[in-house]
Amino acid sequence: MALPVPVVAVKGSTGICLNQGPPSYDIVSGFTKDTSKACKCMLFSPNGEYFAYTNGIVIKIISTQTWGTIAEIAKPKTVALDFSPKGTYLLAWEHYSVTATNTQGQPNLTVYETKTGELVHTVTHKKQTTWQLQWSQDEALCARLINNDVVFFSVPNFDKATARISGQKIDTYSLAPEGSPMNLIIYVQGKSGQPSLAKLYQHPKFDTTLASKSFFQADNVEFYWKRKGTGVLLLACTDVDKTNSSYYGKQSLHFMSPKGETLVVVLSKEGPIFSVAWSPLGSEFCVVYGTVPAKATLFNLKCEPIFEFGTGQRNSIYFNPFGNIMLMGGFGALRGHSELWDMTARKLIAKIEAPDTTSLAWSPDGEHFMTATTAPRLKMGNGFKIWHYSGTLLYERPWNKQEELWEVLWQRFPQGTFKPPVISYKPVEGIQPSQPAYSKQVYRPPMARGREPSALSITQQSEETVGDVTGNLSKQALKQKKKREAKKAAKLQQQQQNNGETTSPPAAQQQQQQPSPASNGGGGGGGNRVLSFIDDITTDDPEKMKKIKKLRSKLQEIARLKEQKAQGKQLEINQVEKINKEDSLLKELRELNL
């Protein structure tokens, strides 16, 4: 039996249409194109059985078996839609409003039975950011945030609450995507010097906390669940970095599990956390972080680094549905450089350029993915492309200057419909992109052109090695560390040989070679040697490196003060005390270098 072909739904200023995916890309003939310019939202049900959209007049529910309309609901003001996990219910939300004759307003959140379009429940929910109901995977339970309480309902009775987490002024919450009994996490924003709190519970035992974590620097959090609901990553963010070291605010990443584990994910490069993603396999997660060129690291369930992807122009992570291929890309302010990785072999498959990409999504078959340039983010160059995981462009649909593309979606399918693709590194046959490629040459100012570059470009200097991690170091990093240690040993041996072979020079020559007080630091001939020693110290441990940098700064200040003293300058008492601490600082530095 042939596997189904995922359909691509396209929404824009010319309405909504459906196209077949690879290999035909033909228009779906059973679906009647809607040419309304007011199509605000569309989506497929999680199992792909239904397709729903709004056209400014009605909500239409389409069967994907026949592509015929099975229900029309007169809700012209609808701006958002959502399905329950099995597609049994369709939810619609419209902006809350009041009138002179109705100061209480009309209910703006409605629940319908999908296969019939019949109204099941209506309620008022003013905030668009938290309007969706959250469900258990079997649809037996759903939850809603009401006045900072998480309230649970037993489906299909949406009117009577069966459980509640109250009295904590909950800012946000999240139910685990799978698992029985169901786990959930809540977040309480801290105020007046009190820390923010994240608490993990198991439904319905809300009197017992499975795990908790407090944050003193968190204005909001984002939750990233493992597929089975047995662990969750928390990305804690502050809106403003008080140290002014980051435009993006301050961020930290933490892990919590129902077993009571709370771990901090230690990142080895300073800067923002751009993207976090669990592998669908559930045993590892990837993080892109640090100032651009950003670093990418793969972690295990103990939050230990197990593989380094080096650095590059990237800020996004996309696993295919099976977790055997991962795409890392640099979009938005970056030029669209993307890498495709074989996650089983930990090997790079291909590199592509997808400039001006505003959205990216994998096909349910795990073999193809789509990139799109959409309005209103970008109003020029709208269109979408379909790629093969080997980096080959298979299809391109550009929009003309008078049209706008708003959204592109893949049809969804039940888990188990497709099998993981067998990865091949040989590119398939494809097409050439219509958009011209940008120059990959490093920019050089006019004065530097025509000359040999004196140093590597910033991007080249910042490129780091790729490989498995031993402890906190990749194989290449360990190799480089051994080279540095061997170089130091050879230098020390050469110095010892020189000291043993050198004969006493004549007196006049000794007088010429005698260092001046300024050059020896004024305290016994060690200033320059001390600076040389501390400059040679390096480590690949980020925590040690922070301590070394602090000690290095203090010792450099001491060397400067000793030079001033040798030149006859009167030092303050606190400056003399700094000089007296030199030996203890050097001892601490040597211990860190062991």
Salt bridges, closest charged atoms under 4 A:
GLU72 OE2 - LYS60 NZ 3.81
GLU94 OE1 - LYS75 NZ 3.46
ASP149 OD2 - ARG164 NH1 3.51
ASP159 OD1 - HIS121 ND1 3.19
GLU178 OE1 - LYS228 NZ 3.41
GLU270 OE2 - LYS546 NZ 3.45
GLU284 OE1 - ARG346 NH2 3.17
GLU308 OE2 - LYS295 NZ 3.98
GLU339 OE1 - ARG314 NH2 3.20
GLU339 OE2 - HIS337 NE2 3.70
GLU353 OE2 - HIS337 ND1 3.11
ASP365 OD2 - HIS368 ND1 2.91
GLU367 OE2 - HIS388 NE2 3.15
GLU407 OE1 - LYS11 NZ 3.44
GLU464 OE1 - LYS295 NZ 3.59
ASP536 OD2 - LYS491 NZ 3.66
ASP540 OD2 - ARG484 NH2 3.07
GLU557 OE2 - ARG560 NH2 2.45
GLU582 OE1 - LYS562 NZ 3.03
